[in-house]
Amino acid sequence: MPGFLWYEEVFKQVQMLRRKDMLGLEEVSAEEITLILETSRSMREIMQRKIKKVPALRGRSVLNLFYEPSTRTKASFELAQKYMSSDAVSVAGSSSSLVKGETLKDTVRNVEIMGIECVIMRHPVSGSAHYLAHNVEASVINAGDGMHEHPTQGLLDMFTIWEKKGRLENLKVTIVGDIRHSRVARSNLWGLQKMGAKVVVSGPPTLMPPDINAFGVKYYHDLEEAAEEADVVMALRLQKERQENGLFPSMREYAQLYGVTPQKISRAKEDLLIMHPGPMNRGIEISSELADGPRSVVLEQAASGVAVRMALLYLLLGGTKEQ
Ligand code: CP
């Protein structure tokens, strides 16, 4: 049977997400996350084929709207859209009519009327994805909104761990660094705990959110202690663009205390996974020895991003529209 028909059969069996938007993992159930991870596995199989293309979203139009820089998220959404045969356009905030004073709502309503059914948006303002979702009929996928959430990153991180470990339940995940300003941390804190993982955090107290207890995670000042018996250590990028000055004395001191190095993870499990969402500041957040070492899954995370985003587009848009 030609590969294409085989995937049609797989797609027919997939139950769709019963939601218009993907705005954050705080509002998504464990069942929905499981559906996305299982669908991502089928999508990863498509990615491993010589011809990475299925007609699952033929005739569906999507917009990538990025008001902040991105390499991984933007490239993987664009590839996911191509592999699924959708028609996609990309607009960068800096070259859009935003600079002439057009509002976000007007921008999207003007492209929605052209036939756009899904908007993937990255924006510096927390809550902007929710605002947009309430004001347009198109599905909205949050590709990172300020300090709030980055749900597709959380999903791809969970998918990477799930693929490597075979489960998420009862794994100990240590998240290190700038939790306060990190939308990646928030999505992972919500998502991983919903899936039964035990999450702990470490970093300078000034880079912890004031409501860290509300997430139900334990905070460790000492990274070596936080990483004890860990199955996964995830270093975060210092979100300098969102930080006030003076939150920690110097980069050198940050690297000494919270840079993920072989010594800091010496009490973790032997089969530990080392993660970083990227872009990495080597020598500050993570040593090159670990980032490029055998336990690192940093590049797998980037590859997982395509599979997860293919799955999400399919599950939200509901497949090919019959004429
Ligand atoms: N991890 C992540 O969101 O990377 P980009 O900013 O390059 O998209």
Residues whose N, C-alpha, C, O or C-beta is under 5 A from the ligand:
A	BS01	CP	P69 S70 T71 R72 T73 K74 P277 G278 P279
